[in-house]
Each structure stands twice: as structure tokens, then as C-alpha cells.
């Protein structure tokens, strides 16, 4: 059903220029709705990041909505049809930075929760919101720090919907019930710089790099499984040379990333890469960045509730997927929580003229409400 408050809240959130890691008052705005239906607020500030943990109830199970108020920069303003921070309705769409990623979802979460609490004031368990202003940025002082805090006091999340834009064409056509792991490397292969005319005085790191990088790119890591495609190794940057044609460089730097399934671990990846480098006898330094481990939420209470709610509201039979990049679900799932990502279409996220279907926001509100009914209604 149409709920004008979802659109009203989405507009109010979009109008706040919360470019990562700034919150710009989005979380206090959310608390106005949550506080009115009995949520207790806990603001956690870590360095430059503001986080919100809001909870209604003290008992298990804990059902959590997770999301972020920060957005990516708007980019070239001349290419936008409208001001990215002035929410604008046009042809059934709501335009503005963060409309799809993910202020529309936040608004739908708020309205669904408000409606649910009023309909089921004595619901079982607890409802919580975990909201950060550092998901689009370095992601070191956001959700991961909140989870560390909750874990330290043994406060557990049982079910979590992350409101990332998971859908492809229509809201609910895809939900993410897991994500691949991601690990990146900054590799420096060392040689000895010198004049090209004196090859006996140089060690060319480009020549060293070529065969070892070729071998790494051809490794068959795994076959994936029923939830994940095979692991992917991708070189994203190679830099070597001084700009002169007569100088052999002293270093070649390479950036690469692996998106990997639950068939692998980051320890296996690091050992295999470094042993391959050692086999080739290259002199190297390597710096690893651990972006997130793979996780999967197998069909169970939360997945079934999402599938049922989507079918009831949209008549769509949803598809489970683990494709795409990382999300803050990777910090929540390791605690034992069931985690899915469910949100609007991702067609325009991070793009110029980002937008979301207003009708889809209404449907998303109804879907979130129905999931709450299925999981927590007494």
C-alpha cells in the first residue's frame, strides 16, 4: 500500500549531504521515528564515524535492520539533471544521491518498523537498527566497530536484513544471501635500475614479474559451489618504468584482487601466492588487505521469511544470489547471525542521476513489514 511517510523520510534523508563519513543529522532524524515507538538509542562515535545502535526489547531473538547513512560523492554536478541533494520526483522516480544506496531503504525500514510495532506492540524478541556513516569509505570505524562492541558484551543479532540495493529490475527479484570474500594485494617486485645498454649491470623487475604474474593468473583456485562461482583472480594495476626508453626500472608494482568462495580461506590464498613468488626466486614485498571473508546464509528462517514476503507483496519468486561486491553483512555474519541483503534496484547506484522507483519504496516498506510479521509477530 502507498505510505507517504516512506517518501517523506527518503526525501528528508537525501536532503542531508552526508558524503562519507559524514552523517549530517541522518541518524538523529531516524531516531525521531524510532524513539516514538520505544527504541532506546546508543550513539557510538569512533574516530570520524558516527554509528547508531537502537533497540526495542531485551529478549531474543534480535531482528536487526542494518544500513548506512553515508553516500558517495555526487561527482560532476553539471551532468546531473537535478541537484543531487535536492530530492526530486519525476516520472514516478525519486532522484538524488543515496536514493537507491541506501536512503530509500532506510526510510522503508523506519516506516515498516513503526507500523509493525503499532500493530504488534507485544511482539516477541527485539528489533534493532545498526546504522553507520562509514560504509562507502574505509569501513574501519563503522559496522565492524559496532559489532566488536556488541560482541564484547555478548549482545547477539539473530537475524539481519541489510538494506543494500540487491534487486536488479524490480524490487525483490534478487536477494543476496551471501557474499564472496575479498582480498587485495600490493606487490612490489624488486630489481636493479640501470642503463639498458649495460644489461650485465641491471636486474629487470619487469622480466621477473611477467612469468610469475602469468602463473598466478592461471591458477585454478576452486570450482565454487552451489552458492558461489569459482574464485576469480584479477590484476588491476601494473606500474613500472621511469618514463625513459633507456632506463631499466628498479621496481614493478602490481595490484591484484581475489574474490573467493567458501571453498577457500585467505590463509590458503596468501600461502599460495607467496609460495609461487618464492618459487620464481623474485625479490618482493607484498602488502595484503583483507576486505572481508565469504559468508552464506543458507535457506532457513530469515531467507524463507524474505521469500514469502516478496511473493506476497510483489508476486515475484525471488532469486538467491551471492554476486556483486562486499557489504557490511560481512561483519555481521561471522557472529552467527542469519544475514540477507534486500533492497531496491541497483541500476543507478553510484551513478550520475541516481534514482529509485517510488512505487518500489512502497513495496519495500510492505516487504520489510511482512518479514517482521513472519519472524517476530507473537
DAHUQUI-V541867 format. One record per residue. N is the residue number from 0. SS is DSSP state (alpha for helix, beta for strand, coil for the rest). D_CENTER is the distance of its C-alpha to the mean C-alpha in Angstrom with 1 decimal. Layout:
n:N ss:SS d_center:D_CENTER
n:N ss:SS d_center:D_CENTER
This chain:
n:0 ss:coil d_center:28.7
n:1 ss:coil d_center:28.3
n:2 ss:coil d_center:27.3
n:3 ss:alpha d_center:27.8
n:4 ss:alpha d_center:26.1
n:5 ss:alpha d_center:22.6
n:6 ss:alpha d_center:23.4
n:7 ss:alpha d_center:25.1
n:8 ss:alpha d_center:22.2
n:9 ss:alpha d_center:19.7
n:10 ss:alpha d_center:22.3
n:11 ss:alpha d_center:22.8
n:12 ss:alpha d_center:19.2
n:13 ss:alpha d_center:19.0
n:14 ss:coil d_center:22.3
n:15 ss:coil d_center:20.9
n:16 ss:coil d_center:20.0
n:17 ss:coil d_center:17.1
n:18 ss:beta d_center:16.0
n:19 ss:coil d_center:13.7
n:20 ss:coil d_center:14.7
n:21 ss:coil d_center:17.3
n:22 ss:coil d_center:17.3
n:23 ss:coil d_center:20.6
n:24 ss:coil d_center:21.7
n:25 ss:alpha d_center:18.9
n:26 ss:alpha d_center:18.7
n:27 ss:alpha d_center:22.5
n:28 ss:alpha d_center:22.6
n:29 ss:alpha d_center:20.4
n:30 ss:alpha d_center:22.8
n:31 ss:alpha d_center:25.7
n:32 ss:alpha d_center:24.8
n:33 ss:alpha d_center:23.7
n:34 ss:alpha d_center:26.7
n:35 ss:alpha d_center:29.0
n:36 ss:coil d_center:28.3
n:37 ss:coil d_center:28.6
n:38 ss:coil d_center:25.3
n:39 ss:beta d_center:25.8
n:40 ss:beta d_center:23.7
n:41 ss:beta d_center:22.6
n:42 ss:beta d_center:21.2
n:43 ss:beta d_center:19.9
n:44 ss:beta d_center:20.1
n:45 ss:beta d_center:19.2
n:46 ss:coil d_center:20.5
n:47 ss:coil d_center:19.2
n:48 ss:beta d_center:16.4
n:49 ss:beta d_center:17.3
n:50 ss:beta d_center:15.8
n:51 ss:beta d_center:17.2
n:52 ss:beta d_center:18.1
n:53 ss:beta d_center:20.4
n:54 ss:beta d_center:22.2
n:55 ss:beta d_center:25.1
n:56 ss:coil d_center:27.1
n:57 ss:coil d_center:27.9
n:58 ss:coil d_center:28.0
n:59 ss:coil d_center:25.9
n:60 ss:coil d_center:23.9
n:61 ss:beta d_center:21.1
n:62 ss:beta d_center:18.9
n:63 ss:beta d_center:15.8
n:64 ss:beta d_center:13.8
n:65 ss:beta d_center:10.6
n:66 ss:beta d_center:9.0
n:67 ss:beta d_center:9.4
n:68 ss:coil d_center:12.6
n:69 ss:coil d_center:12.1
n:70 ss:beta d_center:12.1
n:71 ss:coil d_center:12.7
n:72 ss:coil d_center:16.5
n:73 ss:coil d_center:18.6
n:74 ss:coil d_center:20.3
n:75 ss:coil d_center:23.9
n:76 ss:alpha d_center:25.1
n:77 ss:alpha d_center:28.1
n:78 ss:alpha d_center:26.0
n:79 ss:coil d_center:24.7
n:80 ss:coil d_center:27.1
n:81 ss:coil d_center:26.5
n:82 ss:coil d_center:25.5
n:83 ss:coil d_center:21.6
n:84 ss:coil d_center:22.1
n:85 ss:coil d_center:24.9
n:86 ss:coil d_center:23.4
n:87 ss:beta d_center:25.7
n:88 ss:beta d_center:26.6
n:89 ss:beta d_center:28.0
n:90 ss:coil d_center:28.9
n:91 ss:coil d_center:26.8
n:92 ss:beta d_center:23.6
n:93 ss:beta d_center:22.1
n:94 ss:beta d_center:21.4
n:95 ss:coil d_center:19.6
n:96 ss:coil d_center:16.7
n:97 ss:coil d_center:13.8
n:98 ss:alpha d_center:15.8
n:99 ss:alpha d_center:13.2
n:100 ss:alpha d_center:10.0
n:101 ss:alpha d_center:10.5
n:102 ss:alpha d_center:14.0
n:103 ss:alpha d_center:15.6
n:104 ss:alpha d_center:13.6
n:105 ss:alpha d_center:14.5
n:106 ss:alpha d_center:18.1
n:107 ss:alpha d_center:18.3
n:108 ss:alpha d_center:17.2
n:109 ss:alpha d_center:19.9
n:110 ss:alpha d_center:22.6
n:111 ss:alpha d_center:22.0
n:112 ss:alpha d_center:22.2
n:113 ss:alpha d_center:25.3
n:114 ss:alpha d_center:27.0
n:115 ss:alpha d_center:26.4
n:116 ss:alpha d_center:27.8
n:117 ss:alpha d_center:30.7
n:118 ss:alpha d_center:31.4
n:119 ss:coil d_center:30.9
n:120 ss:coil d_center:31.7
n:121 ss:coil d_center:32.6
n:122 ss:coil d_center:29.5
n:123 ss:coil d_center:28.9
n:124 ss:coil d_center:26.4
n:125 ss:beta d_center:24.1
n:126 ss:beta d_center:21.3
n:127 ss:beta d_center:18.8
n:128 ss:beta d_center:16.2
n:129 ss:beta d_center:13.7
n:130 ss:beta d_center:12.6
n:131 ss:beta d_center:11.7
n:132 ss:coil d_center:12.6
n:133 ss:coil d_center:10.6
n:134 ss:coil d_center:6.9
n:135 ss:coil d_center:8.0
n:136 ss:coil d_center:10.6
n:137 ss:coil d_center:11.6
n:138 ss:coil d_center:9.5
n:139 ss:coil d_center:12.8
n:140 ss:coil d_center:14.4
n:141 ss:coil d_center:11.8
n:142 ss:alpha d_center:10.5
n:143 ss:alpha d_center:11.9
n:144 ss:alpha d_center:15.2
n:145 ss:alpha d_center:15.5
n:146 ss:alpha d_center:15.1
n:147 ss:alpha d_center:17.7
n:148 ss:alpha d_center:19.9
n:149 ss:alpha d_center:19.7
n:150 ss:alpha d_center:20.4
n:151 ss:alpha d_center:23.3
n:152 ss:coil d_center:25.0
n:153 ss:coil d_center:24.2
n:154 ss:coil d_center:22.4
n:155 ss:coil d_center:20.4
n:156 ss:coil d_center:17.9
n:157 ss:coil d_center:19.1
n:158 ss:beta d_center:17.0
n:159 ss:beta d_center:13.6
n:160 ss:beta d_center:12.1
n:161 ss:beta d_center:8.6
n:162 ss:coil d_center:9.5
n:163 ss:coil d_center:6.9
n:164 ss:coil d_center:9.5
n:165 ss:coil d_center:10.2
n:166 ss:beta d_center:13.8
n:167 ss:coil d_center:15.8
n:168 ss:coil d_center:19.2
n:169 ss:coil d_center:19.7
n:170 ss:coil d_center:17.8
n:171 ss:coil d_center:17.5
n:172 ss:coil d_center:18.4
n:173 ss:beta d_center:15.3
n:174 ss:beta d_center:13.2
n:175 ss:beta d_center:10.7
n:176 ss:coil d_center:12.5
n:177 ss:beta d_center:10.9
n:178 ss:beta d_center:9.1
n:179 ss:coil d_center:11.2
n:180 ss:beta d_center:11.7
n:181 ss:beta d_center:11.6
n:182 ss:beta d_center:14.6
n:183 ss:beta d_center:16.2
n:184 ss:beta d_center:19.8
n:185 ss:beta d_center:22.1
n:186 ss:beta d_center:25.5
n:187 ss:beta d_center:28.8
n:188 ss:beta d_center:31.8
n:189 ss:beta d_center:35.0
n:190 ss:coil d_center:38.4
n:191 ss:beta d_center:41.4
n:192 ss:coil d_center:41.8
n:193 ss:beta d_center:45.1
n:194 ss:beta d_center:47.3
n:195 ss:coil d_center:46.9
n:196 ss:coil d_center:50.7
n:197 ss:coil d_center:50.8
n:198 ss:alpha d_center:48.5
n:199 ss:alpha d_center:50.2
n:200 ss:alpha d_center:48.9
n:201 ss:coil d_center:45.2
n:202 ss:beta d_center:42.3
n:203 ss:coil d_center:40.0
n:204 ss:alpha d_center:36.3
n:205 ss:alpha d_center:35.4
n:206 ss:alpha d_center:37.8
n:207 ss:alpha d_center:36.3
n:208 ss:alpha d_center:32.8
n:209 ss:alpha d_center:33.5
n:210 ss:alpha d_center:34.5
n:211 ss:alpha d_center:32.0
n:212 ss:alpha d_center:29.0
n:213 ss:alpha d_center:30.6
n:214 ss:alpha d_center:30.9
n:215 ss:alpha d_center:27.3
n:216 ss:alpha d_center:26.2
n:217 ss:alpha d_center:28.4
n:218 ss:coil d_center:27.5
n:219 ss:coil d_center:26.8
n:220 ss:coil d_center:24.2
n:221 ss:coil d_center:24.0
n:222 ss:coil d_center:24.4
n:223 ss:coil d_center:21.1
n:224 ss:coil d_center:21.8
n:225 ss:coil d_center:21.8
n:226 ss:coil d_center:18.0
n:227 ss:coil d_center:17.0
n:228 ss:coil d_center:18.6
n:229 ss:coil d_center:20.4
n:230 ss:coil d_center:18.8
n:231 ss:beta d_center:18.6
n:232 ss:beta d_center:20.0
n:233 ss:beta d_center:19.8
n:234 ss:beta d_center:21.7
n:235 ss:beta d_center:20.2
n:236 ss:beta d_center:23.0
n:237 ss:beta d_center:26.6
n:238 ss:beta d_center:28.8
n:239 ss:beta d_center:32.5
n:240 ss:coil d_center:35.8
n:241 ss:coil d_center:37.6
n:242 ss:coil d_center:38.1
n:243 ss:coil d_center:41.7
n:244 ss:coil d_center:43.2
n:245 ss:coil d_center:45.5
n:246 ss:beta d_center:43.2
n:247 ss:beta d_center:41.5
n:248 ss:coil d_center:38.3
n:249 ss:coil d_center:37.7
n:250 ss:beta d_center:34.0
n:251 ss:beta d_center:31.4
n:252 ss:beta d_center:27.7
n:253 ss:beta d_center:25.1
n:254 ss:beta d_center:21.3
n:255 ss:beta d_center:19.7
n:256 ss:beta d_center:16.6
n:257 ss:beta d_center:16.4
n:258 ss:beta d_center:13.9
n:259 ss:beta d_center:15.7
n:260 ss:coil d_center:16.4
n:261 ss:coil d_center:17.7
n:262 ss:coil d_center:21.1
n:263 ss:coil d_center:20.4
n:264 ss:coil d_center:19.7
n:265 ss:alpha d_center:18.9
n:266 ss:alpha d_center:22.5
n:267 ss:alpha d_center:23.9
n:268 ss:alpha d_center:22.1
n:269 ss:alpha d_center:23.3
n:270 ss:alpha d_center:26.8
n:271 ss:alpha d_center:27.2
n:272 ss:alpha d_center:26.2
n:273 ss:alpha d_center:28.4
n:274 ss:alpha d_center:31.2
n:275 ss:alpha d_center:31.2
n:276 ss:alpha d_center:31.5
n:277 ss:alpha d_center:34.3
n:278 ss:alpha d_center:36.1
n:279 ss:coil d_center:36.4
n:280 ss:coil d_center:37.9
n:281 ss:coil d_center:35.8
n:282 ss:beta d_center:35.5
n:283 ss:beta d_center:31.9
n:284 ss:beta d_center:29.4
n:285 ss:beta d_center:25.7
n:286 ss:beta d_center:22.8
n:287 ss:beta d_center:19.8
n:288 ss:beta d_center:16.2
n:289 ss:beta d_center:14.3
n:290 ss:beta d_center:10.6
n:291 ss:beta d_center:10.0
n:292 ss:coil d_center:12.4
n:293 ss:coil d_center:12.3
n:294 ss:beta d_center:12.6
n:295 ss:beta d_center:14.3
n:296 ss:coil d_center:15.5
n:297 ss:coil d_center:18.9
n:298 ss:coil d_center:20.7
n:299 ss:coil d_center:22.0
n:300 ss:alpha d_center:22.2
n:301 ss:alpha d_center:18.8
n:302 ss:alpha d_center:18.4
n:303 ss:alpha d_center:22.0
n:304 ss:alpha d_center:21.6
n:305 ss:alpha d_center:18.8
n:306 ss:alpha d_center:20.9
n:307 ss:alpha d_center:24.0
n:308 ss:alpha d_center:22.7
n:309 ss:alpha d_center:21.4
n:310 ss:alpha d_center:24.8
n:311 ss:alpha d_center:26.7
n:312 ss:alpha d_center:25.3
n:313 ss:alpha d_center:24.8
n:314 ss:coil d_center:26.9
n:315 ss:coil d_center:24.1
n:316 ss:coil d_center:23.7
n:317 ss:coil d_center:20.0
n:318 ss:beta d_center:18.6
n:319 ss:beta d_center:16.4
n:320 ss:beta d_center:14.0
n:321 ss:coil d_center:11.8
n:322 ss:coil d_center:11.5
n:323 ss:coil d_center:9.0
n:324 ss:coil d_center:6.6
n:325 ss:coil d_center:4.4
n:326 ss:coil d_center:1.8
n:327 ss:coil d_center:4.8
n:328 ss:alpha d_center:6.7
n:329 ss:alpha d_center:7.9
n:330 ss:alpha d_center:9.8
n:331 ss:alpha d_center:11.3
n:332 ss:alpha d_center:12.5
n:333 ss:alpha d_center:14.8
n:334 ss:alpha d_center:16.8
n:335 ss:coil d_center:18.0
n:336 ss:coil d_center:16.2
n:337 ss:beta d_center:15.8
n:338 ss:beta d_center:12.2
n:339 ss:beta d_center:11.3
n:340 ss:beta d_center:9.0
n:341 ss:coil d_center:11.6
n:342 ss:coil d_center:11.9
n:343 ss:coil d_center:14.0
n:344 ss:beta d_center:14.5
n:345 ss:coil d_center:12.2
n:346 ss:coil d_center:15.4
n:347 ss:coil d_center:15.5
n:348 ss:coil d_center:12.1
n:349 ss:coil d_center:12.7
n:350 ss:coil d_center:16.2
n:351 ss:coil d_center:19.6
n:352 ss:coil d_center:20.7
n:353 ss:coil d_center:17.4
n:354 ss:beta d_center:18.5
n:355 ss:beta d_center:18.1
n:356 ss:beta d_center:20.9
n:357 ss:alpha d_center:22.7
n:358 ss:alpha d_center:24.0
n:359 ss:alpha d_center:20.6
n:360 ss:alpha d_center:19.7
n:361 ss:alpha d_center:22.9
n:362 ss:alpha d_center:22.0
n:363 ss:alpha d_center:18.6
n:364 ss:alpha d_center:20.5
n:365 ss:alpha d_center:23.0
n:366 ss:alpha d_center:20.5
n:367 ss:alpha d_center:18.9
n:368 ss:alpha d_center:22.5
n:369 ss:alpha d_center:23.7
n:370 ss:alpha d_center:21.1
n:371 ss:alpha d_center:22.3
n:372 ss:alpha d_center:25.8
n:373 ss:alpha d_center:25.4
n:374 ss:alpha d_center:23.9
n:375 ss:alpha d_center:25.7
n:376 ss:coil d_center:28.7
n:377 ss:coil d_center:31.8
